Amino acid sequence: MVEMKRQGKTQAELADLIKVNRSTFNQKLNRINGKDFYYSEASLIAKALHMQVSDFS
């Protein structure tokens, strides 16, 4: 996530925000084994990054 890096946010910080471990966050971020974020998780991440969920693609 380019915006995550630009804002200096780490995967660990955002994982804590959505209450998953960093490994699970990474799997969801990279869609490993079909894992993906729930809309509620994406909403929290978007808010933390001052974005809209629709900005994710």
C-alpha distance matrix in Angstrom:
0.0 3.8 5.5 5.3 6.6 8.8 10.3 11.0 9.9 10.1 9.6 13.3 13.5 11.5 13.4 16.5 15.9 15.9 18.6 17.3 17.3 14.4 15.4 15.3 11.9 10.7 13.0 11.8 8.1 9.7 12.6 15.1 18.6 17.7 16.0 13.9 13.4 16.6 16.7 17.8 14.8 12.4 14.8 14.7 10.9 11.2 14.3 13.0 10.5 13.4 12.1 13.8 12.9 14.0 11.2 9.0 10.2
3.8 0.0 3.8 5.4 5.3 6.1 8.7 9.9 10.2 11.3 11.9 15.5 15.3 13.8 16.2 19.0 18.2 18.8 21.5 20.6 20.4 17.4 18.6 18.8 15.4 14.1 16.6 15.6 11.8 13.1 16.1 18.6 22.1 21.2 19.7 17.6 17.0 20.0 19.6 20.6 17.8 15.2 17.0 16.9 13.1 12.7 15.4 13.9 10.7 13.2 12.3 14.5 14.5 15.2 11.8 10.6 11.8
5.5 3.8 0.0 3.8 5.4 4.9 6.1 8.5 8.6 10.8 11.9 15.1 13.9 12.3 15.4 17.7 16.3 17.3 20.3 20.0 20.3 17.6 19.5 19.4 15.7 15.3 18.0 16.4 13.0 15.1 17.8 20.5 23.9 22.7 20.7 18.1 16.7 19.2 18.3 18.9 16.3 13.7 14.7 14.4 10.8 10.0 12.1 10.7 7.2 9.6 9.1 11.9 12.6 13.7 10.3 10.0 12.3
5.3 5.4 3.8 0.0 3.8 5.5 5.4 6.3 5.2 7.0 8.2 11.3 10.2 9.0 12.0 14.2 13.3 14.6 17.2 16.9 16.9 14.2 16.3 16.6 12.9 12.7 15.8 14.6 11.4 13.9 16.7 19.0 22.5 21.6 19.2 16.9 15.3 18.0 17.7 17.7 14.7 12.8 14.1 12.9 9.3 9.8 11.6 9.3 6.8 10.2 10.5 13.3 13.5 15.4 12.6 11.5 14.0
6.6 5.3 5.4 3.8 0.0 3.8 5.4 5.0 5.9 7.2 9.3 12.2 11.7 11.5 14.2 16.3 16.0 17.6 19.8 19.1 18.5 15.3 17.2 18.2 14.8 13.8 17.1 16.6 13.2 15.0 18.3 20.2 23.9 23.5 21.4 19.5 18.4 21.3 21.3 21.4 18.2 16.4 17.9 16.6 13.0 13.5 15.2 12.6 10.1 13.3 13.7 16.7 17.0 18.6 15.4 14.4 16.3
8.8 6.1 4.9 5.5 3.8 0.0 3.8 5.5 7.7 10.2 12.6 15.4 14.2 13.9 17.1 18.8 18.0 19.8 22.3 22.1 21.8 18.8 20.9 21.7 18.1 17.4 20.6 19.7 16.2 18.1 21.2 23.4 27.1 26.3 24.3 22.0 20.7 23.3 22.7 22.8 20.0 17.8 18.7 17.6 14.2 13.8 15.1 12.8 9.7 12.0 12.8 16.1 17.3 18.5 15.0 14.9 17.0
10.3 8.7 6.1 5.4 5.4 3.8 0.0 3.8 5.6 9.0 11.8 13.9 11.9 11.9 15.4 16.5 15.4 17.6 20.2 20.5 20.5 17.9 20.6 21.1 17.5 17.6 20.9 19.8 16.7 19.2 22.1 24.3 27.8 27.0 24.5 22.0 20.1 22.3 21.6 21.1 18.4 16.7 17.0 15.3 12.3 12.2 12.6 9.9 7.4 9.8 11.5 15.1 16.6 18.4 15.3 15.4 18.2
11.0 9.9 8.5 6.3 5.0 5.5 3.8 0.0 3.8 6.5 9.9 11.5 10.0 11.0 14.2 15.1 14.8 17.3 19.3 19.3 18.6 15.9 18.6 19.8 16.4 16.3 19.9 19.4 16.5 18.8 21.9 23.7 27.2 26.9 24.3 22.3 20.6 23.1 22.9 22.2 19.1 17.9 18.7 16.5 13.5 14.3 14.8 11.5 9.9 12.9 14.7 18.0 19.0 21.1 18.2 17.6 20.2
9.9 10.2 8.6 5.2 5.9 7.7 5.6 3.8 0.0 3.8 6.8 8.3 6.5 7.2 10.4 11.5 11.2 13.6 15.5 15.6 15.2 12.7 15.7 16.5 13.1 13.5 17.1 16.4 13.9 16.6 19.4 21.2 24.5 24.1 21.3 19.3 17.3 19.7 19.8 18.8 15.6 14.8 15.8 13.4 10.4 12.0 12.5 9.0 8.3 11.8 13.5 16.4 16.8 19.4 17.0 16.0 18.7
10.1 11.3 10.8 7.0 7.2 10.2 9.0 6.5 3.8 0.0 3.8 5.2 5.2 6.5 8.5 10.0 10.9 12.8 14.0 13.4 12.3 9.4 12.3 13.6 10.6 10.7 14.4 14.5 12.2 14.7 17.6 18.8 22.2 22.2 19.3 18.0 16.5 19.1 19.9 19.1 15.5 15.3 16.8 14.4 11.4 13.8 14.8 11.5 11.2 15.0 16.1 18.6 18.3 21.0 18.8 17.0 19.3
9.6 11.9 11.9 8.2 9.3 12.6 11.8 9.9 6.8 3.8 0.0 3.8 5.5 5.2 5.8 8.5 9.8 10.7 11.7 10.4 9.2 6.2 8.9 9.9 6.9 7.1 10.8 10.9 9.2 11.8 14.4 15.3 18.6 18.7 15.7 14.6 13.4 16.2 17.6 16.9 13.2 13.3 15.5 13.3 10.4 13.4 14.9 12.1 12.2 16.0 16.4 18.3 17.2 20.0 18.2 15.9 17.9
13.3 15.5 15.1 11.3 12.2 15.4 13.9 11.5 8.3 5.2 3.8 0.0 3.8 5.5 5.0 6.1 8.6 10.1 10.0 9.0 7.4 5.1 8.7 10.1 8.0 9.2 12.6 12.9 12.1 14.7 16.9 17.4 20.3 20.7 17.4 16.6 15.1 17.5 19.0 17.7 14.1 15.1 16.9 14.1 12.0 15.4 16.2 13.1 14.1 17.8 18.8 20.6 19.6 22.7 21.3 19.1 21.3
13.5 15.3 13.9 10.2 11.7 14.2 11.9 10.0 6.5 5.2 5.5 3.8 0.0 3.8 5.4 5.2 6.3 9.0 9.8 10.2 9.8 8.4 12.1 12.7 10.1 11.8 15.1 14.7 13.6 16.7 18.8 19.9 22.7 22.6 19.2 17.7 15.5 17.3 18.2 16.5 13.1 14.0 15.0 11.8 10.0 13.2 13.3 10.0 11.5 14.9 16.4 18.5 18.1 21.4 19.9 18.3 21.1
11.5 13.8 12.3 9.0 11.5 13.9 11.9 11.0 7.2 6.5 5.2 5.5 3.8 0.0 3.8 5.3 4.9 6.5 8.5 8.8 9.4 8.3 11.5 11.1 7.9 10.2 13.1 11.9 10.9 14.3 16.0 17.6 20.4 19.7 16.3 14.4 11.9 13.8 14.5 13.0 9.5 10.2 11.5 8.7 6.6 10.1 10.8 8.0 9.5 13.0 13.8 15.4 14.6 17.9 16.8 15.0 17.8
13.4 16.2 15.4 12.0 14.2 17.1 15.4 14.2 10.4 8.5 5.8 5.0 5.4 3.8 0.0 3.8 5.3 5.4 5.9 5.2 5.7 5.4 8.6 7.9 5.6 8.6 11.0 10.2 10.4 13.6 14.8 15.8 18.1 17.9 14.3 13.1 11.0 12.8 14.5 13.0 9.4 11.1 13.0 10.3 9.0 12.7 13.7 11.5 13.1 16.4 16.9 18.0 16.5 19.8 19.1 16.8 19.1
16.5 19.0 17.7 14.2 16.3 18.8 16.5 15.1 11.5 10.0 8.5 6.1 5.2 5.3 3.8 0.0 3.8 5.5 4.8 6.1 6.9 7.8 11.2 10.8 9.2 12.2 14.6 13.8 14.1 17.4 18.5 19.4 21.5 21.3 17.5 16.3 13.8 14.9 16.3 14.0 10.9 13.2 14.2 10.9 10.5 14.2 14.1 11.7 14.2 17.2 18.3 19.6 18.5 22.1 21.5 19.6 22.3
15.9 18.2 16.3 13.3 16.0 18.0 15.4 14.8 11.2 10.9 9.8 8.6 6.3 4.9 5.3 3.8 0.0 3.8 5.5 7.9 9.9 10.6 13.8 12.7 10.4 13.6 15.8 14.2 14.2 17.8 18.7 20.3 22.4 21.5 17.8 15.8 12.7 13.3 13.9 11.3 8.6 10.7 10.9 7.3 7.6 11.1 10.6 8.6 11.6 14.1 15.3 16.4 15.6 19.3 18.9 17.5 20.5
15.9 18.8 17.3 14.6 17.6 19.8 17.6 17.3 13.6 12.8 10.7 10.1 9.0 6.5 5.4 5.5 3.8 0.0 3.8 5.8 8.9 10.2 12.7 10.6 8.7 12.4 13.7 11.7 12.6 16.1 16.3 17.9 19.5 18.4 14.7 12.8 9.6 9.9 11.0 8.6 5.7 8.7 9.6 6.9 7.6 11.2 11.5 10.5 13.1 15.5 15.8 16.1 14.4 18.1 18.3 16.4 19.1
18.6 21.5 20.3 17.2 19.8 22.3 20.2 19.3 15.5 14.0 11.7 10.0 9.8 8.5 5.9 4.8 5.5 3.8 0.0 3.8 6.8 9.4 11.7 9.9 9.3 13.0 14.1 12.9 14.4 17.6 17.7 18.5 19.8 19.3 15.5 14.5 11.9 12.1 13.9 11.4 8.9 12.2 13.3 10.6 11.3 15.0 15.1 13.8 16.5 19.0 19.6 19.9 18.2 21.8 22.0 19.9 22.3
17.3 20.6 20.0 16.9 19.1 22.1 20.5 19.3 15.6 13.4 10.4 9.0 10.2 8.8 5.2 6.1 7.9 5.8 3.8 0.0 3.8 6.6 8.2 6.2 6.4 10.0 10.8 10.2 12.1 14.8 14.8 15.2 16.5 16.5 12.8 12.4 10.6 11.7 14.3 12.7 9.7 12.6 14.6 12.5 12.3 16.0 16.9 15.5 17.5 20.5 20.6 20.9 18.7 22.0 22.1 19.4 21.3
17.3 20.4 20.3 16.9 18.5 21.8 20.5 18.6 15.2 12.3 9.2 7.4 9.8 9.4 5.7 6.9 9.9 8.9 6.8 3.8 0.0 3.8 5.5 5.4 6.3 8.8 10.1 10.8 12.3 14.4 15.1 14.8 16.5 17.2 13.8 14.0 13.0 14.8 17.5 16.2 12.9 15.3 17.6 15.3 14.3 18.1 19.2 17.1 18.8 22.1 22.4 23.1 21.1 24.3 23.8 21.0 22.7
14.4 17.4 17.6 14.2 15.3 18.8 17.9 15.9 12.7 9.4 6.2 5.1 8.4 8.3 5.4 7.8 10.6 10.2 9.4 6.6 3.8 0.0 3.8 5.5 5.0 6.1 8.6 9.8 10.2 12.2 13.8 13.5 16.0 16.9 13.7 13.8 13.1 15.7 18.1 17.3 13.6 15.1 17.7 15.5 13.7 17.2 18.7 16.3 17.2 20.9 21.1 22.2 20.4 23.3 22.3 19.4 21.0
15.4 18.6 19.5 16.3 17.2 20.9 20.6 18.6 15.7 12.3 8.9 8.7 12.1 11.5 8.6 11.2 13.8 12.7 11.7 8.2 5.5 3.8 0.0 3.8 5.4 5.1 6.3 8.7 9.8 10.7 11.9 10.8 13.0 14.5 11.7 12.8 13.2 16.0 18.9 18.7 15.1 16.5 19.5 17.9 16.0 19.4 21.3 19.3 19.9 23.5 23.2 24.0 21.7 24.3 23.5 20.2 21.1
15.3 18.8 19.4 16.6 18.2 21.7 21.1 19.8 16.5 13.6 9.9 10.1 12.7 11.1 7.9 10.8 12.7 10.6 9.9 6.2 5.4 5.5 3.8 0.0 3.8 5.4 5.0 6.2 8.5 9.9 10.0 9.4 11.1 11.9 8.7 9.7 9.9 12.4 15.6 15.5 12.2 13.8 17.0 15.8 14.4 17.7 19.7 18.3 19.1 22.5 21.8 22.1 19.4 22.1 21.7 18.4 19.3
11.9 15.4 15.7 12.9 14.8 18.1 17.5 16.4 13.1 10.6 6.9 8.0 10.1 7.9 5.6 9.2 10.4 8.7 9.3 6.4 6.3 5.0 5.4 3.8 0.0 3.8 5.5 5.2 6.0 8.6 9.6 10.2 12.7 12.8 9.4 9.0 8.4 11.3 13.8 13.7 10.1 11.1 14.2 12.9 11.0 14.2 16.4 14.8 15.4 18.8 18.2 18.7 16.4 19.1 18.4 15.3 16.6
10.7 14.1 15.3 12.7 13.8 17.4 17.6 16.3 13.5 10.7 7.1 9.2 11.8 10.2 8.6 12.2 13.6 12.4 13.0 10.0 8.8 6.1 5.1 5.4 3.8 0.0 3.8 5.4 5.0 6.1 8.2 8.3 11.6 12.2 9.7 9.9 10.4 13.9 16.3 16.8 13.2 13.4 16.8 15.8 13.2 16.0 18.6 16.9 16.7 20.3 19.4 20.2 17.8 20.0 18.9 15.5 16.2
13.0 16.6 18.0 15.8 17.1 20.6 20.9 19.9 17.1 14.4 10.8 12.6 15.1 13.1 11.0 14.6 15.8 13.7 14.1 10.8 10.1 8.6 6.3 5.0 5.5 3.8 0.0 3.8 5.5 5.3 5.6 4.9 7.8 8.7 6.4 7.8 9.6 12.9 15.8 16.8 13.7 14.0 17.7 17.3 15.1 17.7 20.5 19.4 19.3 22.6 21.3 21.4 18.5 20.4 19.8 16.2 16.3
11.8 15.6 16.4 14.6 16.6 19.7 19.8 19.4 16.4 14.5 10.9 12.9 14.7 11.9 10.2 13.8 14.2 11.7 12.9 10.2 10.8 9.8 8.7 6.2 5.2 5.4 3.8 0.0 3.8 5.4 4.7 6.4 8.8 8.0 4.9 4.5 5.8 9.4 12.1 13.4 10.4 10.5 14.2 14.3 12.3 14.7 17.6 17.0 17.0 20.0 18.4 18.0 15.0 17.0 16.8 13.2 13.5
8.1 11.8 13.0 11.4 13.2 16.2 16.7 16.5 13.9 12.2 9.2 12.1 13.6 10.9 10.4 14.1 14.2 12.6 14.4 12.1 12.3 10.2 9.8 8.5 6.0 5.0 5.5 3.8 0.0 3.8 5.6 8.0 11.2 10.4 8.2 6.9 7.6 11.3 13.1 14.5 11.3 10.3 13.9 14.0 11.2 13.1 16.3 15.4 14.7 17.8 16.2 16.3 13.7 15.5 14.5 10.9 11.3
9.7 13.1 15.1 13.9 15.0 18.1 19.2 18.8 16.6 14.7 11.8 14.7 16.7 14.3 13.6 17.4 17.8 16.1 17.6 14.8 14.4 12.2 10.7 9.9 8.6 6.1 5.3 5.4 3.8 0.0 3.8 5.5 9.1 9.0 8.1 8.1 10.2 13.9 15.9 17.7 14.8 13.7 17.4 17.7 14.9 16.5 19.9 19.1 18.0 21.0 19.2 19.3 16.6 17.7 16.6 12.9 12.2
12.6 16.1 17.8 16.7 18.3 21.2 22.1 21.9 19.4 17.6 14.4 16.9 18.8 16.0 14.8 18.5 18.7 16.3 17.7 14.8 15.1 13.8 11.9 10.0 9.6 8.2 5.6 4.7 5.6 3.8 0.0 3.8 6.3 5.3 4.9 5.5 8.7 12.0 14.4 16.6 14.1 13.3 17.1 18.0 15.8 17.3 20.7 20.5 19.7 22.5 20.3 19.7 16.5 17.5 17.2 13.4 12.3
15.1 18.6 20.5 19.0 20.2 23.4 24.3 23.7 21.2 18.8 15.3 17.4 19.9 17.6 15.8 19.4 20.3 17.9 18.5 15.2 14.8 13.5 10.8 9.4 10.2 8.3 4.9 6.4 8.0 5.5 3.8 0.0 3.8 5.4 5.6 8.1 11.3 14.5 17.3 19.2 16.6 16.4 20.2 20.6 18.5 20.5 23.7 23.1 22.6 25.6 23.7 23.3 20.1 21.2 20.9 17.1 16.0
18.6 22.1 23.9 22.5 23.9 27.1 27.8 27.2 24.5 22.2 18.6 20.3 22.7 20.4 18.1 21.5 22.4 19.5 19.8 16.5 16.5 16.0 13.0 11.1 12.7 11.6 7.8 8.8 11.2 9.1 6.3 3.8 0.0 3.8 5.5 9.0 12.5 14.9 18.1 20.1 18.0 18.2 21.9 22.6 21.0 22.9 26.1 25.8 25.5 28.3 26.3 25.4 22.0 23.0 23.2 19.5 18.2
17.7 21.2 22.7 21.6 23.5 26.3 27.0 26.9 24.1 22.2 18.7 20.7 22.6 19.7 17.9 21.3 21.5 18.4 19.3 16.5 17.2 16.9 14.5 11.9 12.8 12.2 8.7 8.0 10.4 9.0 5.3 5.4 3.8 0.0 3.8 6.4 10.2 12.3 15.1 17.5 15.9 15.7 19.3 20.5 19.2 20.7 23.9 24.1 23.9 26.3 24.0 22.7 19.1 19.9 20.5 16.9 15.5
16.0 19.7 20.7 19.2 21.4 24.3 24.5 24.3 21.3 19.3 15.7 17.4 19.2 16.3 14.3 17.5 17.8 14.7 15.5 12.8 13.8 13.7 11.7 8.7 9.4 9.7 6.4 4.9 8.2 8.1 4.9 5.6 5.5 3.8 0.0 3.8 7.1 9.4 12.6 14.5 12.6 12.9 16.5 17.3 16.1 18.1 21.0 21.0 21.1 23.7 21.7 20.7 17.2 18.7 19.2 15.6 15.1
13.9 17.6 18.1 16.9 19.5 22.0 22.0 22.3 19.3 18.0 14.6 16.6 17.7 14.4 13.1 16.3 15.8 12.8 14.5 12.4 14.0 13.8 12.8 9.7 9.0 9.9 7.8 4.5 6.9 8.1 5.5 8.1 9.0 6.4 3.8 0.0 3.8 6.6 9.3 11.5 9.6 9.4 13.0 14.1 12.9 14.6 17.6 18.0 18.0 20.3 18.2 16.9 13.4 15.0 15.7 12.2 12.1
13.4 17.0 16.7 15.3 18.4 20.7 20.1 20.6 17.3 16.5 13.4 15.1 15.5 11.9 11.0 13.8 12.7 9.6 11.9 10.6 13.0 13.1 13.2 9.9 8.4 10.4 9.6 5.8 7.6 10.2 8.7 11.3 12.5 10.2 7.1 3.8 0.0 3.8 6.3 7.9 5.8 5.9 9.5 10.5 9.7 11.5 14.3 14.8 15.3 17.4 15.6 14.3 11.0 13.3 14.2 11.1 12.2
16.6 20.0 19.2 18.0 21.3 23.3 22.3 23.1 19.7 19.1 16.2 17.5 17.3 13.8 12.8 14.9 13.3 9.9 12.1 11.7 14.8 15.7 16.0 12.4 11.3 13.9 12.9 9.4 11.3 13.9 12.0 14.5 14.9 12.3 9.4 6.6 3.8 0.0 3.8 5.4 5.2 6.3 8.6 10.1 10.7 12.2 14.3 15.6 16.6 18.1 16.3 14.5 11.1 13.6 15.3 12.9 14.2
16.7 19.6 18.3 17.7 21.3 22.7 21.6 22.9 19.8 19.9 17.6 19.0 18.2 14.5 14.5 16.3 13.9 11.0 13.9 14.3 17.5 18.1 18.9 15.6 13.8 16.3 15.8 12.1 13.1 15.9 14.4 17.3 18.1 15.1 12.6 9.3 6.3 3.8 0.0 3.8 5.4 5.0 6.0 8.7 9.8 10.2 12.1 14.2 15.1 15.9 13.8 11.5 8.2 10.7 13.0 11.3 13.1
17.8 20.6 18.9 17.7 21.4 22.8 21.1 22.2 18.8 19.1 16.9 17.7 16.5 13.0 13.0 14.0 11.3 8.6 11.4 12.7 16.2 17.3 18.7 15.5 13.7 16.8 16.8 13.4 14.5 17.7 16.6 19.2 20.1 17.5 14.5 11.5 7.9 5.4 3.8 0.0 3.8 5.5 5.1 6.4 8.8 9.9 10.7 12.6 14.4 15.2 14.0 12.2 9.8 13.0 14.9 13.6 16.0
14.8 17.8 16.3 14.7 18.2 20.0 18.4 19.1 15.6 15.5 13.2 14.1 13.1 9.5 9.4 10.9 8.6 5.7 8.9 9.7 12.9 13.6 15.1 12.2 10.1 13.2 13.7 10.4 11.3 14.8 14.1 16.6 18.0 15.9 12.6 9.6 5.8 5.2 5.4 3.8 0.0 3.8 5.3 5.2 6.3 8.6 10.0 10.8 12.5 14.2 13.2 12.3 9.8 13.3 14.3 12.4 14.9
12.4 15.2 13.7 12.8 16.4 17.8 16.7 17.9 14.8 15.3 13.3 15.1 14.0 10.2 11.1 13.2 10.7 8.7 12.2 12.6 15.3 15.1 16.5 13.8 11.1 13.4 14.0 10.5 10.3 13.7 13.3 16.4 18.2 15.7 12.9 9.4 5.9 6.3 5.0 5.5 3.8 0.0 3.8 5.5 5.1 6.0 8.5 9.8 10.5 11.9 10.2 9.0 6.2 9.6 10.5 8.7 11.4
14.8 17.0 14.7 14.1 17.9 18.7 17.0 18.7 15.8 16.8 15.5 16.9 15.0 11.5 13.0 14.2 10.9 9.6 13.3 14.6 17.6 17.7 19.5 17.0 14.2 16.8 17.7 14.2 13.9 17.4 17.1 20.2 21.9 19.3 16.5 13.0 9.5 8.6 6.0 5.1 5.3 3.8 0.0 3.8 5.5 5.1 6.1 8.6 9.9 10.3 9.0 7.5 5.9 9.6 10.8 10.3 13.5
14.7 16.9 14.4 12.9 16.6 17.6 15.3 16.5 13.4 14.4 13.3 14.1 11.8 8.7 10.3 10.9 7.3 6.9 10.6 12.5 15.3 15.5 17.9 15.8 12.9 15.8 17.3 14.3 14.0 17.7 18.0 20.6 22.6 20.5 17.3 14.1 10.5 10.1 8.7 6.4 5.2 5.5 3.8 0.0 3.8 5.5 5.2 6.2 8.7 9.8 9.9 9.8 9.0 12.8 13.2 12.6 15.9
10.9 13.1 10.8 9.3 13.0 14.2 12.3 13.5 10.4 11.4 10.4 12.0 10.0 6.6 9.0 10.5 7.6 7.6 11.3 12.3 14.3 13.7 16.0 14.4 11.0 13.2 15.1 12.3 11.2 14.9 15.8 18.5 21.0 19.2 16.1 12.9 9.7 10.7 9.8 8.8 6.3 5.1 5.5 3.8 0.0 3.8 5.4 5.1 6.3 8.6 8.3 9.1 8.3 11.9 11.3 10.2 13.6
11.2 12.7 10.0 9.8 13.5 13.8 12.2 14.3 12.0 13.8 13.4 15.4 13.2 10.1 12.7 14.2 11.1 11.2 15.0 16.0 18.1 17.2 19.4 17.7 14.2 16.0 17.7 14.7 13.1 16.5 17.3 20.5 22.9 20.7 18.1 14.6 11.5 12.2 10.2 9.9 8.6 6.0 5.1 5.5 3.8 0.0 3.8 5.5 5.1 6.0 4.7 5.4 5.6 9.0 8.3 8.4 12.1
14.3 15.4 12.1 11.6 15.2 15.1 12.6 14.8 12.5 14.8 14.9 16.2 13.3 10.8 13.7 14.1 10.6 11.5 15.1 16.9 19.2 18.7 21.3 19.7 16.4 18.6 20.5 17.6 16.3 19.9 20.7 23.7 26.1 23.9 21.0 17.6 14.3 14.3 12.1 10.7 10.0 8.5 6.1 5.2 5.4 3.8 0.0 3.8 5.4 4.9 5.9 7.1 8.4 11.7 11.3 12.0 15.8
13.0 13.9 10.7 9.3 12.6 12.8 9.9 11.5 9.0 11.5 12.1 13.1 10.0 8.0 11.5 11.7 8.6 10.5 13.8 15.5 17.1 16.3 19.3 18.3 14.8 16.9 19.4 17.0 15.4 19.1 20.5 23.1 25.8 24.1 21.0 18.0 14.8 15.6 14.2 12.6 10.8 9.8 8.6 6.2 5.1 5.5 3.8 0.0 3.8 5.6 7.7 10.0 11.0 14.3 13.1 13.3 16.9
10.5 10.7 7.2 6.8 10.1 9.7 7.4 9.9 8.3 11.2 12.2 14.1 11.5 9.5 13.1 14.2 11.6 13.1 16.5 17.5 18.8 17.2 19.9 19.1 15.4 16.7 19.3 17.0 14.7 18.0 19.7 22.6 25.5 23.9 21.1 18.0 15.3 16.6 15.1 14.4 12.5 10.5 9.9 8.7 6.3 5.1 5.4 3.8 0.0 3.8 5.4 8.6 10.1 12.7 10.7 11.1 14.7
13.4 13.2 9.6 10.2 13.3 12.0 9.8 12.9 11.8 15.0 16.0 17.8 14.9 13.0 16.4 17.2 14.1 15.5 19.0 20.5 22.1 20.9 23.5 22.5 18.8 20.3 22.6 20.0 17.8 21.0 22.5 25.6 28.3 26.3 23.7 20.3 17.4 18.1 15.9 15.2 14.2 11.9 10.3 9.8 8.6 6.0 4.9 5.6 3.8 0.0 3.8 7.1 9.9 12.0 10.3 12.0 15.7
12.1 12.3 9.1 10.5 13.7 12.8 11.5 14.7 13.5 16.1 16.4 18.8 16.4 13.8 16.9 18.3 15.3 15.8 19.6 20.6 22.4 21.1 23.2 21.8 18.2 19.4 21.3 18.4 16.2 19.2 20.3 23.7 26.3 24.0 21.7 18.2 15.6 16.3 13.8 14.0 13.2 10.2 9.0 9.9 8.3 4.7 5.9 7.7 5.4 3.8 0.0 3.8 6.6 8.3 6.6 8.6 12.2
13.8 14.5 11.9 13.3 16.7 16.1 15.1 18.0 16.4 18.6 18.3 20.6 18.5 15.4 18.0 19.6 16.4 16.1 19.9 20.9 23.1 22.2 24.0 22.1 18.7 20.2 21.4 18.0 16.3 19.3 19.7 23.3 25.4 22.7 20.7 16.9 14.3 14.5 11.5 12.2 12.3 9.0 7.5 9.8 9.1 5.4 7.1 10.0 8.6 7.1 3.8 0.0 3.8 5.2 5.3 7.6 10.9
12.9 14.5 12.6 13.5 17.0 17.3 16.6 19.0 16.8 18.3 17.2 19.6 18.1 14.6 16.5 18.5 15.6 14.4 18.2 18.7 21.1 20.4 21.7 19.4 16.4 17.8 18.5 15.0 13.7 16.6 16.5 20.1 22.0 19.1 17.2 13.4 11.0 11.1 8.2 9.8 9.8 6.2 5.9 9.0 8.3 5.6 8.4 11.0 10.1 9.9 6.6 3.8 0.0 3.8 5.3 5.6 8.8
14.0 15.2 13.7 15.4 18.6 18.5 18.4 21.1 19.4 21.0 20.0 22.7 21.4 17.9 19.8 22.1 19.3 18.1 21.8 22.0 24.3 23.3 24.3 22.1 19.1 20.0 20.4 17.0 15.5 17.7 17.5 21.2 23.0 19.9 18.7 15.0 13.3 13.6 10.7 13.0 13.3 9.6 9.6 12.8 11.9 9.0 11.7 14.3 12.7 12.0 8.3 5.2 3.8 0.0 3.8 5.4 7.3
11.2 11.8 10.3 12.6 15.4 15.0 15.3 18.2 17.0 18.8 18.2 21.3 19.9 16.8 19.1 21.5 18.9 18.3 22.0 22.1 23.8 22.3 23.5 21.7 18.4 18.9 19.8 16.8 14.5 16.6 17.2 20.9 23.2 20.5 19.2 15.7 14.2 15.3 13.0 14.9 14.3 10.5 10.8 13.2 11.3 8.3 11.3 13.1 10.7 10.3 6.6 5.3 5.3 3.8 0.0 3.8 6.4
9.0 10.6 10.0 11.5 14.4 14.9 15.4 17.6 16.0 17.0 15.9 19.1 18.3 15.0 16.8 19.6 17.5 16.4 19.9 19.4 21.0 19.4 20.2 18.4 15.3 15.5 16.2 13.2 10.9 12.9 13.4 17.1 19.5 16.9 15.6 12.2 11.1 12.9 11.3 13.6 12.4 8.7 10.3 12.6 10.2 8.4 12.0 13.3 11.1 12.0 8.6 7.6 5.6 5.4 3.8 0.0 3.8
10.2 11.8 12.3 14.0 16.3 17.0 18.2 20.2 18.7 19.3 17.9 21.3 21.1 17.8 19.1 22.3 20.5 19.1 22.3 21.3 22.7 21.0 21.1 19.3 16.6 16.2 16.3 13.5 11.3 12.2 12.3 16.0 18.2 15.5 15.1 12.1 12.2 14.2 13.1 16.0 14.9 11.4 13.5 15.9 13.6 12.1 15.8 16.9 14.7 15.7 12.2 10.9 8.8 7.3 6.4 3.8 0.0
